[in-house]
Amino acid sequence: MYYNSVMNEITIPNYTTLHLEHIMLDYNGTIAKDGILQTNAKKLIDQLCKDYTVHIITADTFGSVAAQSEDLDIVLKILTSTNHTEEKAAYINSLGSSHCAALGNGNNDAKMLSEAALGIAIMGEEGCATSTLLASDLVCKSINEALELFCYPKRLIATLRK
């Protein structure tokens, strides 16, 4: 499996210096609604693929993720276990969680967000599980706002610096 070897460094004063290579995205409820990838999110993901290895991780509840993401240069991980919480956390750890940002909204995303160097909870149309909210470093109202943070990293600095 090929991964983008670019390491993106973001120094956040009095907080941390992030060395990000991977962006992990939950699918349903985070970047997709009812199995359909949000149009603006798709454009932003395409842009981020130039600087990061973008991973979509999903149980593929609607059976649509492959078709919805076929023209994106992403790594697709379909969950196969009965414990998606642990499978997502194991996957991010296999990549080196200290080089990962993770975005999600569901209960099964909380551990993935807490393991990541940067965890972002999405308060989208499906809501956000309290456990995921509490496990995150940052909360965004939409996936578009969250993905734009990586395009304009000074927004991350403004929010997270101490």
Backbone as numpy.savetxt, mean C-alpha at the origin, in Angstrom:
# Nx Ny Nz CAx CAy CAz Cx Cy Cz
11.58 -13.44 -9.89 10.73 -12.27 -9.89 11.62 -11.03 -9.89
11.35 -10.11 -10.76 12.12 -8.87 -10.86 11.49 -7.79 -10.00
12.32 -7.11 -9.25 11.86 -5.97 -8.49 12.68 -4.75 -8.90
12.03 -3.62 -8.93 12.68 -2.34 -9.18 13.74 -2.15 -8.10
14.96 -1.83 -8.49 16.03 -1.72 -7.51 16.24 -0.30 -6.98
15.36 0.61 -7.34 15.48 1.99 -6.90 15.09 2.10 -5.42
15.92 2.77 -4.65 15.62 3.00 -3.24 15.31 4.48 -3.10
14.14 4.80 -2.63 13.71 6.18 -2.46 13.87 6.58 -1.00
14.67 7.60 -0.77 14.93 8.05 0.59 14.10 9.30 0.89
13.39 9.26 2.00 12.60 10.40 2.46 12.96 10.62 3.93
13.58 11.75 4.21 13.95 12.07 5.59 12.86 12.93 6.19
12.32 12.45 7.29 11.25 13.15 8.00 11.84 13.63 9.34
12.05 14.94 9.48 12.71 15.46 10.68 12.10 14.99 11.99
12.98 14.57 12.87 12.62 14.12 14.22 11.64 12.95 14.22
11.58 12.21 13.11 10.69 11.05 13.02 11.48 9.85 12.53
11.89 9.85 11.25 12.67 8.75 10.69 13.13 9.11 9.29
14.03 8.30 8.78 14.39 8.37 7.37 13.90 7.08 6.74
13.01 7.22 5.76 12.46 6.07 5.05 13.35 5.74 3.86
13.59 4.47 3.66 14.32 3.96 2.50 13.38 3.00 1.80
12.51 3.55 0.97 11.42 2.76 0.39 11.75 2.24 -1.00
11.44 0.98 -1.20 11.57 0.34 -2.49 10.23 -0.23 -2.96
9.41 -0.69 -2.01 8.16 -1.37 -2.32 6.96 -0.61 -1.76
5.87 -0.59 -2.53 4.59 -0.09 -2.05 3.60 -1.23 -2.16
3.05 -1.64 -1.03 2.08 -2.73 -0.96 0.68 -2.15 -0.89
-0.18 -2.60 -1.78 -1.55 -2.09 -1.84 -2.55 -3.22 -1.67
-3.38 -3.11 -0.66 -4.55 -3.97 -0.56 -5.45 -3.60 -1.75
-6.27 -4.54 -2.19 -7.08 -4.27 -3.38 -8.47 -3.75 -3.01
-9.39 -4.64 -2.64 -10.77 -4.22 -2.39 -10.88 -3.34 -1.15
-11.54 -2.22 -1.35 -11.71 -1.25 -0.27 -10.59 -0.23 -0.19
-9.45 -0.55 -0.82 -8.30 0.36 -0.77 -8.10 1.02 -2.13
-7.82 0.23 -3.17 -7.64 0.81 -4.51 -8.79 0.44 -5.44
-9.67 -0.44 -4.99 -10.80 -0.88 -5.82 -12.09 -0.85 -5.01
-13.17 -0.68 -5.73 -14.50 -0.74 -5.11 -15.29 -1.79 -5.87
-15.80 -2.77 -5.15 -16.57 -3.87 -5.74 -15.80 -4.55 -6.87
-14.48 -4.69 -6.70 -13.65 -5.38 -7.66 -13.17 -4.55 -8.83
-13.56 -3.28 -8.89 -13.18 -2.41 -10.00 -12.13 -1.41 -9.53
-10.97 -1.43 -10.18 -9.88 -0.53 -9.85 -10.30 0.91 -10.14
-10.11 1.79 -9.18 -10.49 3.19 -9.35 -9.59 3.84 -10.41
-10.20 4.56 -11.34 -9.49 5.13 -12.49 -8.33 6.02 -12.08
-8.55 6.94 -11.18 -7.47 7.84 -10.77 -6.37 7.09 -10.04
-6.74 6.08 -9.26 -5.74 5.27 -8.57 -4.88 4.53 -9.59
-5.49 4.05 -10.63 -4.76 3.32 -11.68 -3.70 4.23 -12.30
-4.04 5.47 -12.58 -3.09 6.42 -13.15 -1.93 6.69 -12.19
-2.25 6.85 -10.92 -1.20 7.11 -9.94 -0.31 5.89 -9.74
-0.89 4.71 -9.73 -0.09 3.48 -9.60 0.86 3.36 -10.78
0.36 3.63 -11.97 1.20 3.60 -13.16 2.39 4.55 -13.00
2.15 5.72 -12.47 3.21 6.71 -12.25 4.20 6.21 -11.21
3.70 5.61 -10.11 4.57 5.14 -9.03 5.43 3.96 -9.45
4.97 3.19 -10.43 5.73 2.03 -10.90 7.08 2.44 -11.50
7.25 3.69 -11.83 8.52 4.19 -12.37 9.58 4.29 -11.28
9.16 4.49 -10.04 10.09 4.70 -8.94 10.04 3.66 -7.83
9.04 2.83 -7.83 8.86 1.81 -6.79 8.42 0.50 -7.43
8.63 -0.59 -6.71 7.99 -1.84 -7.09 6.65 -1.84 -6.37
5.58 -1.83 -7.12 4.24 -1.76 -6.55 3.65 -3.17 -6.53
3.15 -3.56 -5.37 2.56 -4.88 -5.17 1.08 -4.70 -4.86
0.24 -5.47 -5.51 -1.17 -5.54 -5.14 -1.35 -6.90 -4.48
-1.88 -6.88 -3.27 -2.07 -8.10 -2.50 -3.55 -8.24 -2.17
-4.13 -9.39 -2.51 -5.58 -9.52 -2.43 -6.03 -10.98 -2.38
-7.20 -11.18 -1.81 -7.86 -12.49 -1.91 -8.64 -12.58 -3.22
-8.74 -11.48 -3.93 -9.43 -11.38 -5.22 -10.88 -11.87 -5.10
-11.58 -11.32 -4.15 -12.96 -11.69 -3.85 -13.86 -11.68 -5.07
-13.67 -10.72 -5.96 -14.53 -10.58 -7.14 -13.94 -11.24 -8.39
-12.73 -11.79 -8.27 -12.10 -12.45 -9.40 -11.74 -11.52 -10.54
-11.49 -10.25 -10.22 -11.29 -9.24 -11.26 -9.92 -8.59 -11.27
-9.09 -8.86 -10.27 -7.85 -8.09 -10.13 -6.89 -8.27 -11.31
-6.77 -9.46 -11.86 -5.83 -9.67 -12.98 -6.24 -8.83 -14.18
-7.51 -8.86 -14.52 -7.98 -8.09 -15.67 -7.90 -6.59 -15.40
-8.21 -6.18 -14.18 -8.21 -4.76 -13.84 -6.80 -4.16 -13.80
-5.80 -5.00 -13.55 -4.43 -4.49 -13.41 -3.49 -4.96 -14.53
-4.04 -5.58 -15.57 -3.20 -6.21 -16.58 -2.25 -5.24 -17.30
-2.58 -3.98 -17.42 -1.70 -3.05 -18.11 -0.81 -2.25 -17.16
-0.75 -2.67 -15.91 0.12 -2.03 -14.92 1.36 -2.91 -14.69
2.49 -2.28 -14.45 3.74 -3.00 -14.20 3.87 -3.28 -12.70
2.94 -4.07 -12.18 2.88 -4.36 -10.74 3.21 -5.83 -10.51
3.45 -6.17 -9.24 3.56 -7.56 -8.81 2.23 -7.89 -8.16
1.58 -8.92 -8.64 0.28 -9.32 -8.11 0.44 -10.53 -7.21
-0.04 -10.41 -5.98 0.01 -11.51 -5.02 -1.43 -11.86 -4.64
-1.87 -13.05 -5.06 -3.20 -13.55 -4.69 -3.04 -14.38 -3.43
-3.79 -14.05 -2.41 -3.72 -14.77 -1.14 -4.36 -16.15 -1.29
-3.74 -17.12 -0.65 -4.22 -18.50 -0.78 -4.52 -19.17 0.55
-4.04 -18.59 1.63 -4.21 -19.22 2.94 -5.59 -18.92 3.52
-5.85 -19.50 4.67 -7.09 -19.21 5.39 -6.91 -18.05 6.36
-5.66 -17.60 6.53 -5.37 -16.49 7.44 -4.69 -15.36 6.64
-5.51 -14.49 6.07 -4.98 -13.42 5.22 -4.17 -12.40 6.00
-4.49 -12.20 7.25 -3.73 -11.27 8.09 -2.27 -11.71 8.16
-2.05 -12.97 8.50 -0.70 -13.49 8.62 -0.01 -13.60 7.27
-0.75 -13.95 6.22 -0.16 -14.09 4.89 0.32 -12.73 4.37
-0.46 -11.69 4.60 -0.03 -10.35 4.18 1.21 -9.91 4.95
1.23 -10.15 6.25 2.40 -9.78 7.06 3.63 -10.59 6.63
3.46 -11.86 6.36 4.60 -12.69 5.92 5.13 -12.21 4.57
4.24 -11.81 3.69 4.67 -11.34 2.37 5.48 -10.05 2.49
5.00 -9.11 3.28 5.75 -7.86 3.43 7.09 -8.11 4.11
7.12 -9.02 5.04 8.39 -9.36 5.70 9.35 -10.03 4.74
8.84 -10.81 3.79 9.71 -11.47 2.81 10.38 -10.45 1.88
9.78 -9.29 1.72 10.34 -8.22 0.89 11.36 -7.38 1.64
11.31 -7.47 2.95 12.10 -6.59 3.81 11.23 -5.43 4.22
10.45 -5.62 5.25 9.43 -4.64 5.64 9.98 -3.24 5.88
11.26 -3.14 6.22 11.85 -1.81 6.47 12.00 -1.00 5.18
11.76 -1.63 4.04 11.82 -0.93 2.75 10.45 -0.86 2.08
9.41 -1.04 2.89 8.05 -1.11 2.35 7.13 -0.08 2.97
6.25 0.45 2.11 5.09 1.20 2.57 3.90 0.29 2.30
2.92 0.31 3.18 1.74 -0.53 3.01 0.50 0.32 3.18
-0.50 0.07 2.31 -1.75 0.81 2.35 -2.90 -0.17 2.40
-3.85 0.08 3.30 -5.00 -0.80 3.42 -6.09 -0.19 4.26
-7.21 -0.92 4.35 -8.34 -0.43 5.14 -8.99 -1.49 6.01
-8.74 -2.75 5.72 -9.46 -3.82 6.42 -8.74 -4.36 7.63
-9.48 -5.12 8.43 -8.90 -5.77 9.60 -7.67 -6.60 9.23
-7.74 -7.28 8.08 -6.62 -8.14 7.70 -5.41 -7.35 7.18
-5.48 -6.04 7.15 -4.37 -5.20 6.74 -3.58 -4.65 7.93
-4.13 -4.71 9.13 -3.52 -4.07 10.29 -2.10 -4.54 10.55
-1.88 -5.82 10.52 -0.53 -6.34 10.82 0.44 -5.95 9.71
0.00 -5.97 8.46 0.84 -5.56 7.34 1.26 -4.09 7.52
0.32 -3.23 7.90 0.64 -1.81 8.11 1.60 -1.62 9.27
1.42 -2.37 10.34 2.31 -2.21 11.50 3.71 -2.73 11.21
3.84 -3.72 10.34 5.15 -4.28 9.98 5.91 -3.36 9.03
5.21 -2.59 8.21 5.83 -1.75 7.19 6.57 -0.57 7.80
7.56 -0.07 7.06 8.25 1.14 7.49 7.29 2.32 7.55
6.29 2.30 6.66 5.26 3.33 6.63 3.92 2.66 6.36
3.01 2.76 7.29 1.67 2.19 7.14 0.65 3.29 6.98
-0.14 3.20 5.91 -1.16 4.22 5.64 -2.53 3.57 5.61
-3.40 4.01 6.48 -4.79 3.54 6.50 -5.61 4.42 5.57
-6.49 3.79 4.82 -7.34 4.51 3.87 -8.77 4.53 4.41
-9.32 5.72 4.60 -10.70 5.89 5.04 -11.58 6.13 3.82
-11.67 5.12 2.97 -12.42 5.24 1.72 -13.90 5.00 1.92
-14.57 4.72 0.82 -16.01 4.53 0.83 -16.45 3.31 1.63
-15.57 2.33 1.79 -15.91 1.14 2.58 -15.55 1.30 4.04
-14.99 2.44 4.41 -14.59 2.66 5.79 -13.23 2.08 6.07
-12.87 2.07 7.34 -11.57 1.56 7.77 -11.73 0.87 9.11
-11.19 -0.32 9.22 -11.26 -1.06 10.48 -10.46 -0.31 11.55
-10.97 -0.28 12.74 -10.31 0.42 13.84 -8.91 -0.12 14.08
-8.75 -1.44 14.00 -7.42 -2.03 14.22 -6.41 -1.53 13.18
-6.86 -1.34 11.96 -5.98 -0.85 10.90 -5.66 0.62 11.12
-6.63 1.37 11.52 -6.43 2.78 11.84 -5.36 2.93 12.92
-5.47 2.13 13.97 -4.54 2.21 15.09 -3.15 1.69 14.74
-3.05 0.81 13.75 -1.76 0.24 13.34 -1.02 1.14 12.35
-1.67 2.16 11.85 -1.09 3.00 10.80 -0.25 4.14 11.37
0.62 4.66 10.51 1.38 5.86 10.84 0.64 7.10 10.40
-0.27 6.92 9.44 -0.91 8.03 8.78 -2.26 7.55 8.25
-3.23 8.45 8.20 -4.56 8.13 7.68 -4.88 9.10 6.56
-5.40 8.58 5.45 -5.82 9.42 4.33 -7.29 9.17 4.02
-7.95 10.20 3.51 -9.38 10.10 3.18 -9.64 9.29 1.92
-8.65 9.21 1.04 -8.85 8.47 -0.21 -7.53 7.86 -0.66
-7.63 6.86 -1.53 -6.43 6.24 -2.08 -5.66 7.24 -2.92
-6.34 8.11 -3.62 -5.64 9.10 -4.44 -4.76 10.00 -3.58
-5.30 10.48 -2.47 -4.51 11.32 -1.56 -3.30 10.55 -1.03
-3.50 9.28 -0.72 -2.41 8.47 -0.18 -1.32 8.24 -1.22
-1.70 7.88 -2.43 -0.71 7.61 -3.48 0.04 8.87 -3.87
-0.63 10.01 -3.83 0.02 11.28 -4.15 1.13 11.62 -3.15
1.07 11.08 -1.94 2.12 11.33 -0.95 3.48 10.85 -1.47
3.47 9.79 -2.27 4.73 9.27 -2.81 5.20 10.07 -4.02
4.29 10.74 -4.68 4.65 11.63 -5.79 5.17 12.97 -5.26
4.65 13.38 -4.12 5.01 14.66 -3.49 5.42 14.39 -2.04
6.60 13.83 -1.80 6.99 13.38 -0.46 7.08 14.48 0.58
7.14 15.74 0.18 7.14 16.81 1.19 5.82 16.82 1.96
4.78 16.24 1.39 3.51 16.12 2.12 3.67 15.15 3.27
4.43 14.07 3.06 4.71 13.13 4.14 5.49 13.83 5.25
6.47 14.61 4.85 7.29 15.33 5.81 6.42 16.28 6.63
5.56 17.02 5.97 4.70 18.00 6.67 3.78 17.32 7.68
3.33 16.12 7.37 2.41 15.42 8.25 3.10 14.69 9.39
4.24 14.06 9.14 4.85 13.17 10.13 5.97 13.76 10.95
6.52 14.90 10.54 7.64 15.45 11.32 7.18 15.83 12.72
8.13 15.81 13.62 7.83 16.16 15.01 8.51 17.46 15.36
